[in-house]
Amino acid sequence: MSLFVEEEEIALLGKMLYYSANHLTRREREVYDQLVENLMRKVNQMRQAQRIKNAQEQNAPQFHRSTQRIEMLKRLTPEQLCKEFIDTWNKQDFETEYLCLANCFPHNKRRANTMEEYVLHRTGKYQERKTLGPISKRVTEISSCDVHGDKAQVYCFEVHKMPGRDLTLHRLYHLIYENGFWHVADFETLKSHEHAVSG
């Protein structure tokens, strides 16, 4: 860690005090203490600013990636947003999946407060599924999309492929427009059907 000029000045003052302590008046000692205190306060402020700068530099790549993803999401219609949201599972792109969620998305489905926690949870979920065999999700059809102001409903047919079986889901997605693009506010499974598939 590099020394600031102020820290060198503090060290110099310390040496001066060591050699001249017996010759200082009470007032001069008070002035010395005040000088050191002011210098220490300035050093602490500079150290804190340096820590903040280092943290921002470390987070810059993540911020840049998130900004790129958000710009992509801003170009999507409600139907396209739903398809992207569902496909993030296949790509294991859980950062984008998190960005698709509205602020009001239920916490019992989100199960995380931050993007880092969400990505960690979803990655663990994906690995659990992988131990049971491959799984993928795809939208086979979007039967309707109703938009009313800043709210939309998208009705999707989805197929979730699992070992030896396919699960067909009829899901209704509730979307809300916030922060410049559509977000998934919630979803519900209206019907599901499972059937075995060969080999």
C-alpha positions in Angstrom: 0.0 0.0 0.0 1.6 3.3 -1.1 2.1 6.1 1.4 0.3 9.4 1.0 2.4 12.6 1.5 0.3 13.3 4.6 1.5 10.0 6.1 5.1 11.0 5.4 4.4 14.3 7.1 3.0 12.5 10.2 6.1 10.4 10.4 8.3 13.5 10.1 6.3 15.2 12.9 6.8 12.1 15.1 10.5 12.3 14.7 10.5 16.0 15.4 8.5 15.5 18.5 10.8 12.7 19.7 13.9 14.9 19.5 12.3 18.1 20.8 9.6 16.9 23.2 11.5 18.4 26.2 11.6 21.8 24.5 7.9 22.2 23.5 5.6 24.4 25.4 2.1 23.2 26.4 0.6 25.3 23.6 3.1 24.0 21.0 2.3 20.4 22.0 -1.4 21.2 21.5 -0.7 22.6 18.1 1.3 19.5 17.3 -1.5 17.2 18.4 -4.0 19.2 16.3 -1.7 18.9 13.2 -1.4 15.2 13.5 -5.2 14.8 14.1 -6.0 16.8 11.0 -3.5 14.9 8.9 -4.8 11.5 10.2 -8.4 12.6 9.3 -7.4 13.5 5.8 -5.5 10.2 5.4 -8.5 8.2 6.5 -10.7 10.1 4.1 -8.3 9.4 1.2 -8.1 5.7 2.2 -11.9 5.4 2.2 -12.0 7.1 -1.2 -9.4 4.7 -2.5 -11.4 1.7 -1.2 -14.6 2.9 -2.9 -12.7 3.5 -6.2 -11.2 0.0 -6.0 -14.6 -1.6 -5.4 -16.1 0.3 -8.3 -13.3 -0.8 -10.6 -13.9 -4.4 -9.5 -17.6 -4.1 -10.2 -17.2 -2.3 -13.5 -17.2 -5.5 -15.7 -20.3 -6.8 -14.0 -22.0 -3.3 -14.4 -21.0 -3.2 -18.1 -22.5 -6.7 -18.7 -25.7 -5.8 -16.9 -26.0 -2.6 -18.9 -25.6 -4.5 -22.2 -28.3 -7.0 -21.2 -30.7 -4.2 -20.1 -30.2 -2.5 -23.5 -31.1 -5.8 -25.2 -34.2 -6.3 -23.0 -35.4 -2.7 -23.8 -35.9 -3.7 -27.4 -38.2 -6.7 -26.6 -42.0 -6.9 -26.8 -43.9 -8.6 -24.0 -43.9 -11.9 -26.0 -40.2 -11.7 -26.8 -39.4 -10.9 -23.1 -41.2 -14.0 -22.0 -39.3 -16.1 -24.5 -36.0 -14.6 -23.4 -36.9 -15.2 -19.7 -37.7 -18.9 -20.3 -34.6 -19.4 -22.5 -32.2 -18.0 -19.9 -32.5 -21.4 -18.1 -31.2 -23.2 -21.2 -28.3 -20.8 -21.5 -27.7 -20.7 -17.7 -27.8 -17.0 -18.0 -29.3 -16.3 -14.6 -28.1 -12.7 -14.5 -30.4 -11.9 -17.5 -33.2 -14.0 -15.8 -32.8 -11.8 -12.7 -33.0 -8.6 -14.8 -36.2 -9.8 -16.3 -37.9 -9.9 -12.9 -40.0 -6.9 -11.8 -39.5 -5.3 -8.4 -42.8 -6.7 -7.3 -42.0 -10.3 -8.3 -42.9 -12.5 -5.4 -40.0 -13.2 -3.0 -41.1 -16.8 -2.4 -40.3 -17.4 -6.1 -37.3 -15.2 -6.3 -35.7 -16.5 -3.1 -33.0 -13.9 -3.1 -32.5 -10.2 -2.4 -29.5 -9.5 -4.7 -28.4 -10.6 -8.1 -25.5 -12.5 -6.7 -27.7 -14.4 -4.3 -30.2 -15.1 -7.1 -27.6 -16.4 -9.6 -26.1 -18.6 -6.9 -29.5 -20.1 -6.0 -30.4 -20.7 -9.6 -27.1 -22.2 -10.5 -27.5 -24.6 -7.6 -31.0 -25.5 -8.9 -29.7 -26.1 -12.4 -26.9 -28.4 -11.0 -29.6 -30.4 -9.0 -31.6 -30.9 -12.2 -28.4 -32.0 -14.1 -27.9 -34.8 -11.7 -31.3 -36.2 -12.7 -30.5 -35.9 -16.4 -30.7 -33.0 -18.9 -33.6 -30.6 -18.8 -34.5 -27.8 -21.2 -37.4 -25.4 -21.6 -38.9 -23.9 -24.7 -41.9 -22.0 -25.8 -43.9 -23.9 -28.4 -46.6 -21.3 -28.8 -47.8 -17.9 -27.5 -51.6 -18.0 -27.8 -52.4 -14.5 -26.7 -50.9 -11.2 -25.5 -53.0 -8.5 -23.9 -51.5 -5.1 -23.2 -53.2 -2.5 -21.1 -51.1 0.5 -20.4 -48.1 -0.5 -18.4 -49.4 -4.1 -17.8 -49.5 -7.1 -20.1 -50.5 -10.8 -19.9 -48.9 -13.4 -22.1 -50.3 -16.9 -22.4 -47.6 -19.5 -23.3 -47.4 -23.2 -24.1 -44.1 -24.5 -22.8 -42.4 -27.9 -23.0 -40.0 -28.8 -20.3 -37.9 -31.8 -21.5 -36.7 -34.2 -18.8 -35.3 -37.7 -18.7 -37.8 -40.0 -20.4 -40.7 -37.5 -20.3 -41.9 -34.2 -21.5 -43.9 -31.8 -19.3 -46.3 -29.5 -21.2 -47.3 -26.4 -19.3 -49.9 -23.8 -20.0 -48.7 -20.7 -18.2 -50.0 -17.1 -17.9 -47.3 -14.5 -17.4 -48.1 -11.2 -15.8 -45.8 -8.4 -17.0 -45.3 -4.8 -16.0 -43.4 -2.0 -17.7 -40.9 -0.4 -15.4 -37.5 1.3 -15.8 -37.8 1.4 -19.6 -38.7 -2.2 -20.4 -41.1 -5.1 -19.7 -40.5 -7.2 -16.6 -42.1 -10.5 -15.4 -44.2 -9.5 -12.4 -45.5 -13.1 -11.8 -46.6 -16.2 -13.6 -49.0 -19.0 -12.9 -49.4 -22.5 -14.3 -53.0 -23.0 -15.4 -52.6 -26.6 -16.8 -49.9 -29.2 -17.0 -49.6 -32.5 -18.8 -46.8 -35.1 -18.6 -46.2 -37.8 -21.1 -43.4 -40.4 -21.5 -41.0 -40.1 -24.5 -38.9 -42.9 -25.9 -35.2 -43.0 -25.8 
